[in-house]
């Protein structure tokens, strides 16, 4: 596997080796020893799956009391994935990094604890898998406004069949999210 640092050095792009032949393809997605080496000894304790339609935007989410590191990948479709640094003492505090993850590129993103995470579905639908280093805890979840101007995330436009731009589809929780300046930080 190839590991590439992003503009936020703790957020890593992981490209597995994909073996292809006439039958299809095979990739070793993650090996515990490799995962431990680039996460400082963390383990995955929960694996989640999210299926969403084109234009669905989920995030920006994080857990404050039980922070989760996340290893994210797409097994069907394509998403624009974003991580935002919420670590107050970090030199990259408030900055974001984004990457397109798809079933075709097999790319994964490692997002350590201390970051908010979100994604926008670019394809007709997407199946998104993410492994977490801690269990989900609704009581400690925080949602930050996905389009907060202080974050200046350049979300791509999603087009309808007629070429018009589709407004992102967000949950009520995500629509009522906190502004970045009012959020809790690590």
C-alpha positions in Angstrom: 0.0 0.0 0.0 1.1 3.6 -0.6 0.6 6.2 2.1 0.6 9.8 1.1 0.5 12.8 3.5 -2.0 15.6 2.7 -1.9 19.3 3.4 -2.9 18.3 7.0 0.0 15.9 7.7 -1.9 13.7 10.2 -4.6 13.0 7.5 -3.4 10.4 5.2 -4.4 9.1 1.8 -4.0 5.3 1.5 -3.9 3.6 -1.8 -4.0 -0.2 -1.6 -2.3 -2.4 -4.2 -5.0 -3.6 -6.6 -4.4 -6.9 -8.5 -6.4 -7.1 -11.7 -6.9 -9.9 -14.2 -9.5 -11.3 -16.5 -11.6 -12.5 -13.5 -11.8 -9.1 -11.8 -9.7 -7.6 -9.1 -8.4 -8.2 -5.5 -7.0 -5.7 -3.0 -5.9 -6.1 0.6 -7.7 -3.2 2.2 -6.0 -3.0 5.6 -3.7 -5.1 7.7 -3.7 -4.6 11.5 0.1 -4.1 11.7 0.1 -1.5 8.9 -2.9 0.3 10.5 -1.2 0.4 13.9 2.0 1.8 12.4 0.4 4.9 10.8 -2.2 5.5 13.6 0.1 5.3 16.6 -1.2 2.0 17.8 -4.9 2.6 17.3 -7.4 -0.2 16.5 -10.7 -0.2 14.7 -13.6 -1.1 17.1 -16.6 -0.3 14.9 -17.3 -0.5 11.1 -20.1 1.5 9.7 -21.8 1.6 6.3 -23.7 4.6 4.8 -25.6 4.4 1.5 -26.6 7.8 0.0 -28.1 9.2 -3.2 -26.5 11.8 -5.5 -26.2 15.2 -3.8 -26.5 14.0 -0.3 -24.1 15.8 2.0 -23.3 14.3 5.4 -21.3 16.3 8.0 -19.3 17.9 9.3 -19.4 15.5 12.3 -17.1 14.7 15.2 -17.5 13.3 18.8 -16.0 15.4 21.6 -16.0 13.1 24.6 -15.2 9.9 22.6 -13.3 11.2 19.6 -13.1 8.8 16.7 -10.3 8.3 14.2 -11.9 7.1 10.9 -10.6 5.0 8.1 -13.0 5.8 5.2 -13.5 4.3 1.8 -16.1 4.0 -0.9 -17.1 0.6 -2.2 -19.7 1.8 -4.7 -19.9 5.2 -6.4 -17.9 8.4 -5.7 -17.8 11.0 -3.0 -16.0 14.2 -2.2 -14.6 13.6 1.3 -13.5 16.4 3.7 -11.6 16.5 7.1 -11.4 19.7 9.2 -8.7 20.2 11.9 -10.4 21.0 15.2 -7.2 20.7 17.3 -6.8 24.2 18.8 -3.1 23.8 19.3 -2.4 22.5 15.8 -0.6 24.7 13.2 -3.4 23.6 10.8 -6.3 24.4 13.1 -9.4 25.3 11.1 -8.0 24.1 7.8 -9.5 21.4 5.7 -8.4 18.8 3.3 -10.5 17.1 0.6 -10.1 14.1 -1.6 -12.3 12.2 -4.1 -12.9 8.6 -3.0 -14.5 6.1 -5.3 -15.0 2.5 -5.9 -12.8 2.9 -9.0 -9.8 4.5 -7.4 -9.9 2.3 -4.2 -8.5 5.2 -2.3 -9.0 5.5 1.5 -8.5 8.4 3.9 -7.3 8.2 7.4 -8.8 10.9 9.6 -7.4 10.9 13.1 -9.2 12.0 16.3 -9.5 15.7 16.6 -11.0 16.3 13.1 -14.6 16.9 11.8 -15.6 14.8 8.8 -18.1 15.0 6.0 -18.7 14.0 2.5 -20.8 14.8 -0.6 -22.1 12.1 -3.0 -21.1 12.8 -6.6 -22.4 9.7 -8.3 -26.0 8.5 -8.6 -25.5 6.7 -5.3 -22.6 5.7 -3.1 -21.8 3.1 -0.5 -19.4 4.6 2.1 -17.6 2.3 4.6 -15.8 3.7 7.7 -13.9 2.0 10.5 -13.8 3.9 13.8 -11.3 3.8 16.7 -14.1 4.4 19.3 -17.7 3.6 19.5 -20.5 5.9 18.4 -21.8 8.1 21.2 -24.7 10.3 20.2 -24.4 12.4 23.4 -20.9 13.6 22.5 -21.6 14.3 18.8 -21.1 17.7 17.4 -22.1 19.0 13.9 -20.4 21.9 12.3 -22.0 23.8 9.4 -20.8 22.3 6.2 -20.8 25.6 4.3 -19.5 27.8 7.1 -17.6 30.7 5.3 -14.9 30.7 8.0 -13.9 27.2 6.8 -14.1 28.1 3.0 -14.4 24.5 1.9 -14.7 24.4 -1.9 -17.5 21.8 -2.2 -18.1 20.7 -5.9 -21.4 21.4 -7.6 -23.6 18.4 -8.3 -25.6 18.6 -11.5 -29.1 17.3 -12.2 -29.8 15.4 -15.5 -30.9 18.7 -17.1 -27.6 20.4 -16.2 -28.9 22.5 -13.4 -27.0 22.6 -10.1 -28.6 20.5 -7.4 -28.6 22.0 -3.9 -27.0 19.6 -1.4 -29.4 17.3 0.5 -28.7 17.6 4.2 -30.4 16.2 7.3 -32.2 18.5 9.7 -29.4 18.0 12.2 -26.8 19.1 9.6 -28.9 22.1 8.5 -29.0 23.3 12.1 -25.3 22.8 12.7 -23.1 25.1 14.7 -20.9 27.8 13.1 -17.2 26.9 13.2 -16.6 29.9 15.6 -19.2 28.5 18.0 -18.0 24.9 17.9 -16.1 23.0 20.6 -12.5 22.2 19.8 -10.0 19.6 20.9 
